[in-house]
Amino acid sequence: MSFSKILIANRGEIACRVMRTARALGYRTVAVFSDADAAAPHVALADEAVRIGEAPASASYLDIAAVLDAARRTGADAVHPGYGFLSERADFAEACAAAGLVFIGPPPEAIRAMGSKADAKRRMAAAGVPCAPGYLGEEQDDHRLITEAHALGLPLLVKAVAGGGGRGMRLVRDHAELPSALAGARREAQSAFGDGTLMLERLIDGGRHIEVQVFADAHGNAVHLGERDCTAQRRRQKVIEEAPSPVVSPAMREAMGRDAVTAALAVGYRGAGTVEFIVDAELRHYFLEMNTRLQVEHPVTECITGFDLVEWQLRVAAGEPLPVQQADLRFTGHAIEVRLYAEDPYDGFKPQTGRILHWQPDAALHPGVRIDHGIAEGGEVTPFYDAMVAKLIAHGRDRGDALRRLCAALEDAPLLGLKNNGRFLRDLLRHDDFRQARMTTSRLDEWAAADGDTRPALMNRPLPPDEAWLVAAALLARADAPKGLRPQSVARFEMTLVCDGVKRTLPAPPPGVQIVSHEGSTARWLHDGVSRRAVALVQDGAVHLVMDAATFTFTEPSPFPARDSTLDARRARAPVAGVVAHVAVAVGDVVVAGQPLVCVEAMKMEMWLNAGAAGTVRAVNVQPKDSVASGAVLIELEISE
């Protein structure tokens, strides 16, 4: 099973991460890329690269024939699938083997056994691994599923039996929600995995999501490498992961590890895998699923064990035994990872697309911090792939040490050009519920749905402090700054700035603030006798200023503002660039205010557009699977009197 050149059938940070270890071990690497990723960092990092199709994943990264052809053309003799895309497709593993390629992952039989969540739960129950109650039957009509849901009781989860990553999953707390939940989960699962089969699972309300890293070789050895706590989630998507879990005792770790290894051995596993459990308020654990691949959150396990899990994958794939036995494993310190998403956490976690204006992370500034990413300044975040653009990981002597280091790293590694969750992550790490290990898998969603006094402060968009307004005005008033519509014949004048919908008029240059220096994207100023430094980018007449981990964009409003088309009830516009997932109306249909019209999918998220007023559908400008730009008019209505 020897090999010398590895094709990485993936993109972004995981492709870069695999390439680094492969290169350290002396392997050559091949990247594949879509039209959207032609200039991506993972392409530049590889020894060779091959275009495999158009931007949509279905036309590129999910095209098995194109990936295998790229391997043939470059002489690659092994394939690493990364995570997502084809990583848990048994047919891809079989196709690699048929093409004479080493698949750096588990056997197809193990992928298939765990690929169906329903079949996996049946196997686990037979092996004695505790499972949450649910419906795993083959009858898939809505009547049968709704009947089983009533028998199970609420709350429950509707889940796709194929795939993972939160796709094809819906939380149901009211029986009236069941029909739409079934339809949405089935549609999303069919789109993402080509399989709309569903299962039902009783929700362990107020639970924690804890998973165990397992590894097995071809010589009968299998070990677990401890647990990871992934409880902080929004809409079933992980946000923060840590190892070890702050609630797991040594006895519980031993029991969960034993069950995880049992699960792996039950399907003849080989390579890296993760057994996921839901843990209830009494700290009883129940099997959820097994991810037959490397996980996004694997770095925290690497931090506390000192092992490179990708290196283990390559060695096991080459036929080598595991380097240690269970009794030899030791865990050191505490590690926490956050996922930097291109999304707006203050607007329903809506995904964002656009050009990256500033991204200069430097882990060397923070000992114990690691930053994994696959983006670069000038690059584009597109709607075709996952919203995660980077991961920041901190390893410390204890949990408090890791938290402190990670918060500092988030403040010093801002992403500019599009909204992201950097400030939100910093605030979440500081929140008492996280620090005291009181999070549940539904806590963030509960906070997002809260109103008024019950809504936690970290869910509200941060407002720029007075000093930020003054610094922005001072930067725009500098002689070398773009003048825009400001008068140029006077030394001092009034300047109007807008930031996040707030408008203020300030004297310019503003008194009390002195810009000491502004080179590149770093500014230093003097205010009230204190000298401060921050990332400050002046571009196209706008100031992008980072303060306290938040990015504020200040602009001078035009005296000729455009009409706000977002308030026009006659037109349903795409909220972001994406792909049309479903059209619910036709020309001539009569609709009422609030009625769903069309659904746009971007970055693993479905966004429904509803009628802003009662009326009649005058035009339907799109159909399912159409790509649309942000702001595109999808549905037009004739508003009723």
N, C-alpha and C positions, 0 to 999 in steps of 0.2 A: 504493500500500500504506500510505497514511497511516491513523493511528488516534489516538484521543484518550482512550479509557477501556479499561483493562486488567483483565480478570478473572483472578485467580490461582487456578488449579484445584489448590490444594494447601493445606497447613496448617502450623502450627508455625513454626520459625525460618526456613525457606526462603520461606514466604509473607511474613513480616515483612521479610526481606532484600530481596525483589523490590519490595515496596511502597515501601521507603525510596528506592531508586534511581528508581523510576517517579515518585514524588512530586518528587524533585529535578529531574527532566526535564520536569515540568509535566503529567504524565499523572494522570488520576483512576483510582482503583483500586476493585475489587470483590472482596470476600472471599466464599468459600463455606464452610459449616460443617455439621458433623453435630450430632446431639443432644449428643454428648459434648464438643463444642467450642463450645457456645453462648456461654460466657464467656471464651473463649481470647483471648490478646493480639492474634492476627492479625485477629480479628473487630473488635476495638476500633480497630485501626490503620487499617483501610480506610475509604474514604469511604462505601461502601455494603456491605451484607452480606446474603446469602441462605441460608436453611436448605435443604439439599439431601437430607436423609434421616436415618435412624437411625445409631447409633454405628458398627456394623461398616462397614468401608471398602466392602465389596461393595454396601451399601445407601446409600452416600453418595458418597464421593470417587471411586469407580470407576463411578458411574452416569453414563454419557455424556449421556443424555437430560436428566438433572437439571441437569448442569453447563451444557449449552447453553440450557436453559430459563432458568437464572439469568442468563445473558448477555443473552438476549432481554428479560427483564423489567427489566433495569437499563440497557439500551442500550449495553452494552459492545461494542466493535468489535474487540477483540483478546483473545487468551488466552495466558497464560504458564503452562506446566504444572509448573514447579518441577522436582523430581526425585522418583522413585518414582511410585506411583499410575499416572496415565495418561500420564506423560511420554514413554514409549517405545512408545506404542501408535499404529501407523500409522492404524488405523481412527479414532482420536480426531482426529488431524491432518486426515484426510479429512473427518470430520464437521464440524470447525470451518470448513473451506473451503466445504463445501456450505451451511453456515449463513451464509456471508458474513463470517466472522471471520478475522482475521489470526492464524495460529498462530505464536507466537514460539518457533520451533524449526526443525529441519531439514525438508526435504520428506518427505512420506509414503514416497516410493520409497526414500529413504536410510534411514529408520527401519526399513522392512521388510527392506531388504538386510542391515542389521546386526542386526536384531532376532532373527534365528535365528543362534545361535552357529555352527551347522554350516555354513549358507550363507555366513556371513561369512568363516569360515576358508577355504572353497573360493575365494571371491573374492580374498582376500588372497594365497593361494598363487598364483593366476593372475596377480596384480599384482606378484609377486616379493617380497612381504613374508614374512619367515621365520615359520613356524608350528610348534608342537610337534606330534608325531605323535599320532594319535587315530583314533576311528571316528566317521564323520559320516553313516552310512547311514540309509536310511528304514526298514529292517527293525527293528522295535522289540520283538519278542518277547524274553523273558528268555534263551531258549536262544541266540539270535544274539548278544545283548549279552555274555553270559558267554563265548561262544566267542571273540569279538573281544577281550575283556578278557584272556583267556589268551594270545592272540597278541601283544598289546601289552606284557604284562608289568606287574608291580607295582613301586611304588605307582602308582595312577591315580586320576583324579577322574571321578565320575559327575556330569554337569552337565545342567541343563535347557537346551534350546536357546533358550528364550524368557526374557525378564526378566533380572534381575541382582541385585546386593546380597547374594549368598551364598545366595539362596533356591533350593531344588531342587538342592543340591550336596552330595555326599558324598565323603569321602576313604576309599579302600579300600587297606589294606595286606596283607590276607589274603583269599584266594579265598573262604573260608568267609563273609566279610562281604558278598559281592556280592549275593545275593538280597535281603537286608534293605536294602542300600544302594539298589538299584534301586527297590524298593517305596517306600522313604521319599522318595527324590528325586522319583519320579514323582508321588506323592501331594501333596507340597508344591508342586511346579511346577503341577499342575492347580489347586490351591487358590489359588495366588498369581497365576498368569498365564493360567489357562484352557487351558493346553497342557502335557500331560504328556510330550511328546517329549523323549528323552534323547540325549546324546552321551557319548563316552568320550574322555578326554584323558590321555596319559601325564604323570604328575606330575614336574615338575622339582624333585626333592627338594633341600631346602636352598637354595631359590631366593629371589630378591627380587622383590617386586611393584613395578614402576616403570611409570608411565603418563605420557603426553604430552598436554598440552592443545593442541588444534587449533582453528582458527577459519577460516571461509570466508565469503565474501559472494556476492552474485548477479552479480558482475562478473568472475568468474574468478580472484579473489585468494584465496590460502590461505596461512596461516602457522601455525607452532607457537610456543607461548609457554613452551618449556622443559618439564622433567620434574618429576614429583612422586614421591617415594618413599613407598609405602604398605605397606611390608613388615610392620610391626607389626600383626598381625591375631589375632583369636581366632575359631575356627570360621569362617574365611573372611570375617569381618566386620572391616573396617578399624577400628583404634583410634587410631593416630597417623599423620599424613601430614606430609611436609616437602618444601620446595623451596629450593634444588636438592637432588638426591640426594647423600649424602655419598660415594657410590662411583662416580659417573658422571664421566668425563673429558670435556673439550671435544670430542674426536674421537667418543666414544661418544654424546654429546648430539647432535652433528650427524647421526650415522647414524640414531639413533632418531627424531629429528625429521623426517628425510627420509622414513623409512618411514611415520611417522604421517601426514604430509601426503599421501604416495602413497595411503595407505588412504582418506583423506577424499576425494581426487579420484576414486578408483576408483568411488565410489558417488554422485558428484554432490552432495557434501555442501554444506550452508549453515548457518551459525550456529556455536554452541559444541558441541564434542564432545571426547571423551577416548578415546585409543587406549591400551589397556592391554597391557603386556608382562610376561612372566615372564623373569627374568634368572638364568642359572645361575651356578655357582661360577666359571666362566671368563669371566663377564661377557658371554656371548652372549645376545641377546634374541630372544624368540619371541612372536608375536602371540597374545593371549588373546581379546580382544573389543574392540568399540568401543561405548562408552556414548553414545548419541545424545541427550545432554542436558547440562545443567549438572551438575557433580559436587558432592557434599557438601564436598569438600576444595578447591573453587575459591579460597577466600580466600588460601591460601598463594601461589598464582600471582599473585593481585592484589597481594599485598604486595611481591613481588620485581620485578614489572613496573611497578607504579604505575598500572595500568589497572583500571577497573571493568568486569568481564566481563558483568554484567547490562546495563550501559549499552551495551556492544558488541552484545549480543543485541537490544536494542530498536532500535538504529540499523540493524543489518543487516536486521531484520524490516521496517523502514520503507523499505528499498531503498537505504540509504546504503552506500558502500564502506568497507572496513576503514580505520581511521585511520592505519595504519603498514604498511610492507613488512617482510619478514623481516630485511633488512639494518639496519633502524632499531631493532630490538629490543635492549634492554639489561636485564640482570638485576642487581639491587642487593641485597646482604645475604643473609640466610637467614631463612626463615619456617617455623614448626612449628605444627601444629594438633592438638589432642586432642579426642576426642569424649566428652562427658560422658553416660554411659548410666545409666538407672535400672535397675541390675542389681547383684547381689552378686558381686563378683569372687572372693570367698573361699568361695563355695558354687556352683561350677560356672557362674559368670556368669548365675545364674538371674535372670530379669527381675523387676522390682518394680513394684508399683502402690501408689497412695495419695495422700494430700493433701500438698501442699507447705507446710511450716510456715515456712520461711525461704529466701529467694532474693533477695539484694540485690547483684548483681554491679556493680562500678563500674570499668570499664576506665580511667577517668580517673586512677585511683590508680597505674596502671602504664603509662607511656609506651611505645608500641610494641605494646600489647596490644589486641586486639579480641575482644569477646564477642558471639556471635550466638546468640540463643535465642528461644523462643516460649512461655515459661512464666511464671507469676506466682505470688506467694504466695497461698495459699488455693485455688489451682487443683488439679485432679486429674490425675495421671498414670494413664491407663487402659490396659487390656490390648489395646486395639483397633489400636494403631499401633506404629510403631517405638520401640524403647527409648531412642533418642538424644533427649536433651532440650535440649542446648546444645553449642556449640563454643567453645573458647578458642583464640585464635590469637596468637602472638607473633612479631614481626619484629625482628630485631637486626642489628647490624653483621656478625656471623658466627654460626656455629652455637652456639658457647658462650654468646654474648650472648642469643640467642633462647631457649635452654634455661633459662638463669637467670631470665629474665623470665617465662617460662611457668610454671615451678615456683612462683614467688612469687604469680602470679595465681591458681593453683589453691589455694594456701593461704589466699588472701584472698577467695575467692568460693565458700564452701561451700553445698551444697544440703542442707537439713534436712527431715526428714519421712519419707523413705524411703531405703533403702540405695542407694548409687551408687558409681561407680568413681573418685571424685575423688582419694582417697588413693592408690589403686592407680596412677593415671596419674602422679601426682607421683613415686612410687617407681620406676615404669618409666622415666621420663625420666632419673632419676639412676642407673639400673642400668648397669654397665660394658658389657654387651652392646649396649645402645642407644647409649651415648655413643661406643663404639668402632665403631659401624656393623657389628656382628656379628649382627644380627637376621636371622631367616629367617621365611617366612610361617607356618611350623609351630612356631616357638619357644615362643610363649605356650601353645599346646595341649600341648606337651611338658612345660612347667613345671606346668601344671594337673594333668597325669596323674602327675607324679612323687610319690614318697612319701619320708618320713623325711629322711635327710641330703641326698638329692639334690633335695629340693624347695626352690627359692629362697625366701628370707625374704619377698620381696614378695608371694608367693602365700598367705601366712598372715595371718589376720585380726589387725590390730594390737591389742595389749592396752592398756587405759588405764593411764597412769603413776600412781604414787602421788599425785602432785599433783592429778590429775584427780579422784580419789576424794575428796580433801580439799575441793576447790573445790565439787564437787557437794553434799557434805554441808553445807558452809557456806551454799550458796545455799538449800537446802531448809530449813535451820534458821533462816533469817532470819524476822523477825517477820511480814513481809508475804507469806511463801511459804505455799502450801497446806499445811495441817497433816496431812491424811490421818489415819493411825492413831497419830500420835506423841502422847505425853503432853504436855499443855499446862500442867500445874501445877508443873513444875520448870524451872529455868533450863538445866540440863545433863542430857543423857540419852544413851542409846546408840541409834544409828540403823543399821538394816540396809539396804544398797543392793545392787542387782543390776545387772550390766552384761554383756551378751553371755554369759550363763550363769554368770558368776562372781559369788559372793556375798561381801560383806565387811561386818563390823560395825565402826562407827567412833563415837568420842565426838562429840556434837553440842552446841554448835558445836565443830568440830575445832580443837585448838590448833595454832598455827603458821600459820594462814591467816586473813587478814582481808579481807573483801569491802569494797573501797573504794567502789565504785559498781556499780550494775546498772540500766541504763536501756535499755528496749526489749530488743534482742537482743544487747547488748554488756555484758560484765562486766569490771571491773578489780579485781584483788586483789593483796595483798602476801603473799609467801611467801619465807622465808629472806632477807629484806632486798631482794628483787627484786620490782618492780611489773610485772605482766603484764596484757595485755588480750586477750580472745578473744570469739568469738561464743558466747553462752550463752543459751539459751532455756528458760525454766521454764514448762511448760504441762501442765495436767491432772496435776499431781503428779509430773511427770518433768522431768529436766534433760537437755537436749541441748547437749553441750559440744564445741566444736571445738578440738582441739589437734594441731599438727603435721600439718595437712591431714586428720586423721581425725575423724570424728564419733562420739562416745560418748553413749549414752543410758542414764541412771541412773534407776532406779525403786525404790520401796520395795515389796517383795513383800507380797502379801496373806497374812494368817494362815490364809486358807482357800483354798489353791491349787486350781485346777481340775485335773481329771484330764487327763493329757497324751494327747489323742486321737491324736496323730501316731504313737504307739507301738502302736496297736491294729491288729493284722494282719488283723482282720476287715473293715476298711473301707479302701478306697483313696480318699484325699481329694485334691482338686485342690491342687497346690503353690502355685499363684497363680491369680488371676482370668484367665480366658482362654476359648478356644473349643475344644470337643472336635474333634480332628482324625480320630481313628480309635478304634473299639472293637473289640478283638481277641477278646472272649469273649462267650458267651451264657449265659443261665440254664441251670444243669445241667451246665455244663462242669466237668471235673475239672482242676485246675491244680496245678503244683508250685511250690515256693518259687523266686522270681526270674523266673517266667514273666510276659511282658508282658500287661497287662490293658487299659489304655486310654491314649490319647495326648492331651495337652492342648497346644494351641499358643497362645503369647502372645508378642507383640513379636518376630516372626520366629524364634522358637525352639520346637522340638518337645520336650516333656518326657513321657517314658514312665513310667507307674506300674506297678510290678511287684508280684506277689503276695509278701506278707511271710512266708507260710507255705503249706504244701500244704493243699488243701481243695477245696470245690465252690462254684461261683458261685451265690449265693442270690438276688442281685438286680442288675440293670443299670439304673441310674437315669438314664442319658443316652444320647443318640445323636449321631452326627456332626453338626457345625455348631451344637450347643447351646452357648449362653454359660453359663459356670459361675463362681461366686464362689470366692475363695480359701477352702480348707478344706471345700468342698462334698463330700459323700460320693457318689462316682461309681459304685463297684462294691462290693458286699457279699459276703463269703465265709463259708461254713460251714467252720471249721477242722477238719482231720482230727485224730483222736486221736493 
